[in-house]
């Protein structure tokens, strides 16, 4: 069976795979960093155990685990677009939405955990750049993947 993949589909598949890999690595780094920080806070008595530890886990580690899951969804979406699977369209739309949510949620958790001590002006330039790229990518995915040519190409590859 001949596959009708355009250059745009190939480039979006590569971009999705690369972005998913980067988000996966960023999530892994954030989870490891947060786990070590919570262990240090427990060891030095800065948070009480178990109530403070459970709140720290819920507000700091779980949003970063969402980032890990987003990276995995991005890898699956990129591979699915590359091999023209019908489910790739919906998975890439989910990845676009999850990438924005997973970049916002860790800052909300840190803001709540510190009772307002972590404001929007403490966000680094790299974090802001990642957020802008992710939002731009998500908007592009919602616009590009919704085109009729993509729907036909992905549906014909059953």
FINUMI-941815 format. One record per residue (C-alpha): x negated, y negated, z negated. Coordinates in steps of 0.2 Angstrom, whole numbers, plus 2048, in hexadecimal, padded with zeros to 3 digits. Example, Ala and Ser with C-alpha at 12.3 -4.5 7.8 and 13.67 -1.06 7.14 Angstrom:
// residues 2
px	py	pz
7C2	816	7D9
7BC	805	7DC
//
This chain:
// residues 158
px	py	pz
800	800	800
7F9	7EF	805
7F9	7E2	7F7
7FC	7D0	7FB
7F2	7C6	7EF
7EE	7B5	7F3
7DE	7AC	7EE
7E8	7A2	7E1
7EE	7B2	7D9
7DC	7B8	7D8
7D6	7A8	7D0
7E4	7A7	7C4
7E1	7B9	7BF
7CF	7B5	7BC
7D3	7A6	7B3
7DF	7AF	7A8
7D3	7BD	7A4
7C5	7B1	7A0
7D0	7A6	795
7D7	7B5	78C
7C6	7BB	789
7C0	7AA	782
7D0	7A9	777
7CD	7BB	771
7BB	7B7	76C
7C0	7A7	764
7CD	7B0	75A
7C1	7BD	754
7B5	7B0	74F
7C2	7A7	745
7C9	7B6	73C
7B7	7BB	737
7B4	7AA	731
7C4	7A8	727
7C2	7BA	71F
7B1	7B5	719
7B7	7A4	713
7C5	7AC	709
7B9	7B9	702
7AE	7AA	6FC
7BC	7A1	6F5
7C2	7B0	6EB
7B0	7B4	6E5
7AD	7A2	6DF
7BE	7A1	6D7
7C4	792	6E2
7D5	79B	6E5
7DE	7A6	6D9
7E1	7B9	6DC
7ED	7BF	6E2
7F9	7B1	6E6
7EC	7A5	6ED
7E4	7B3	6F7
7F5	7B8	6FF
7F9	7A6	703
7E7	7A4	70B
7E9	7B4	715
7FA	7AF	71B
7F6	79D	720
7E4	79F	726
7E1	7B1	72D
7F2	7B5	735
7F2	7A7	741
7E1	7AB	746
7E7	7BD	749
7F4	7B6	754
7E5	7AF	75E
7DE	7C0	760
7EE	7C7	766
7F0	7B8	773
7DF	7BD	77A
7E4	7CF	77C
7F4	7C9	785
7E9	7BE	790
7DE	7CC	795
7ED	7D7	799
7F5	7C9	7A3
7E6	7C5	7AD
7E3	7D8	7B2
7F6	7DA	7B6
7F5	7CB	7C1
7E5	7D1	7CA
7ED	7E2	7CD
7FE	7DB	7D1
809	7E3	7C5
81B	7DD	7C3
81A	7DA	7B0
80B	7CF	7B2
816	7C0	7B5
81F	7C1	7A5
80F	7C5	79B
806	7B6	7A2
815	7AB	79D
814	7B2	78C
801	7AF	78C
804	79D	791
810	79A	782
805	7A4	775
7F5	79B	77A
7FD	78A	775
805	791	765
7F5	79A	760
7EB	78A	761
7F7	780	757
7FB	78C	749
7EA	78D	741
7EA	77A	73E
7FB	77B	737
7F6	788	72B
7E6	77F	725
7F1	76F	723
7FD	778	718
7F0	781	70E
7E7	771	70A
7F7	768	706
7F3	75A	713
7E0	759	711
7DD	75F	723
7E4	751	72E
7E5	750	741
7D5	745	741
7CB	754	73A
7CE	75E	74A
7BD	760	754
7BB	75B	766
7B8	76D	76C
7C9	772	764
7D2	764	76C
7CA	768	77D
7CF	77A	77B
7E1	774	777
7E2	769	786
7DB	777	791
7E8	783	78A
7F6	778	78C
7F1	774	79E
7EF	786	7A2
800	78A	79A
809	77D	7A4
800	783	7B4
805	795	7B0
817	790	7AE
817	786	7BE
80D	792	7C9
813	7A3	7C4
825	79D	7C5
823	79B	7D8
82D	7A7	7E4
81D	7AD	7EC
816	7B3	7DC
827	7BC	7D7
827	7C4	7E8
815	7CA	7E8
816	7D1	7D6
827	7D9	7D9
821	7E1	7E9
812	7E9	7E1
81D	7F6	7D8
//
